[in-house]
Structures are given as C-alpha cells and as structure tokens.
Amino acid sequence: MLTEIAITDRFTITLAAVVYLIAFLYGLTSIGLKKPYSRSLVFALIVVGFILQTIGLNQRGAEIKACPLGNLFEIGQFMAWSLVVLYFIVGPIFQLRTIGIFAAGLAALLSGGTLLVPSWDTPYPPGIFGGNHWIELHAALAIFSYGVFAIVALVSAMYLIQQYGLKKKQFKGIYQYLPSVQQLDTIAYRLLLTGTIVLSASLAFGSFFWIENLNSVPLVKLSMTCLVWAGYLSVVALRTQRRFATKRQAIISILLFLLALASLGPVDAARATTSAQKPAATDQGDIAP
C-alpha cells in the first residue's frame, strides 16, 4: 500500500531547490567538459524551480496570513526567489547568457542551505506584521534588495573570472560565454545603484514605525541593517565619483553580500529574543532584517 505524500510548502520548496541544483550542475558540467550547453534547457529548469518555489511560498504565506519573512528559513527562501525574479529581468535586458548557471547555483545554495537547517524554520504566530503594511513593505523590500545584491555579487564574480582570463590570455571554456569586462562592470554598477535605492526605500518605510516604537526595534537589527546599507551606499558614492577601481568594486560587492548574509543570523536572534521578552502586540516591529 502506497503512503500518500503530503504536498507541504517545505516539500514543494525542496523540489525547487533540487531543480535549481540540476540546472547548475548541468551547465557547470557542460562548460567543464568544454561542450556546448543548452541555455534553453537551463532557463526551462529555472522556470520550473521558480514555479515550485512560488507555490511553496504561497502556501506558507496563506498559512501565516502575511509575506513569509518570519524566520531565517523564510528569509533565505524569499531571497532566493527574488534572485530568480531578477535573473528573469536582468538576463534578457543585458543579454547575460551565462548568468543563468550562476543564478541557479546561488538559488540552490540559498534555498537548499536553509532547508538543511531545521532549527532556522522556527514557528511563530500568524499575523507577524500585526496588520502594519509599512512594516510588511519594509521587510519585503529589504529582502528583495538583498536579492539584487546577490545578482551584483554574481556579476562581480563573472567580472573577476573574465578579468583573470584576459590576464592569462584564456579565451576558451567559461571565458567564451562571459560578456566583456566593460559590459559586466556597467551592469554591476547599475544593479548596485538599484539595490541601494531599494534598500534605502525599505529603511524609509520602516522608519514610519521605528520613530514611534523605538523600544520595540532591536538595536542589533537596526545597527546591522544600517551597516549593510552604509556599506553599499559608500561603494555607490565612491564609484560615482570615480574614486573606486572596478576590480575593487567587484571584490567589495561580493564581501558586502557575504556580510549581508552573515548579518541575518544575529538580526533574527535579536528579533526572537525581543519577541520573547515583550507582549505579542509589539511583535509587529521585530522582523528581519
């Protein structure tokens, strides 16, 4: 007798992570073997993974009656989802052929990584935003901006790879699929500017709540978020004034994204601690990032 498999949100999201991983391994293996790969197949696999992940997030959102951003698991999944959405936009606009492989790999890492740590999917009561649309918008924009910064990190990595290939006079393998360093630099700067604007908007919307409820916002959360924002804003300002070398921008963009990821743990821990110490009425301000 066959046991019926419950189609839960985690099950659907797990399938999405597996599909992303298949797309990444297929593209990477083809390039490693110096064989042409089907960009259409990579794109189709990412679409399937995206649909599955969207279904899973919708299931979770319907259950909690809000945008699923209440713990590290949901934050990681929403970030991976945002990354794929941006891939669908950025890829065709800038004609980045190989970015699909990189995007699939990072989406698999973010989605699969959070699935492998059950303790990150901590339960919490429905209605985490308390009906406050400013806070919900703040949280969604913040994580979406991290998705933009993920794409910036990918483009920056592509830039460094292509620059290394030019330095070593390598023009085959993965190097032949990458755009020129000039094009990658332009794309990275535009995306960096976009992500910084989105994160700035997130902080602006969040300030409507913070000003009236300063005691309900964990200091760690506020400090870490502002630190990430200040880092990206500084890079944009220095680059706009042409005081930043393109290679340095690429390296720092990758490091800042790693900092953004690393900040999620302390921020979520501070949120959980504050929520445990305060009445449920104040929980609407204790979300991450």
Beta strands, then each sheet from edge to edge (+ up, - down):
end
